[in-house]
Amino acid sequence: MCWDNACSESFWSTFKHEFYYRRTFVTMAELYAAIDRWMVYYNTWRRHSSNGQRSPISYENAKSLAVLVA
């Protein structure tokens, strides 16, 4: 199916265009540390259109609160 890799392709495209192509790295250690920081940002704070322009953390917190209230 053509949609099998859609999520991962979207992620890597975002990573390359928002982060990787805009910087230069002297060492591999510097690159790895920068990727780690970007992944933390992407997975916790960056707003995503798929969940109503909220960060994944705020989306998950709202979801868990809704379950506790229900």
Buried (B, 14 or more C-beta within 10 A) or exposed (E): EEEEEEEEEEEEEBBEEEBBEEEEEEEEEEBEEBBEEBEEEBEEEEEBEEBEEBBBEBBEEEEEEEEEEE
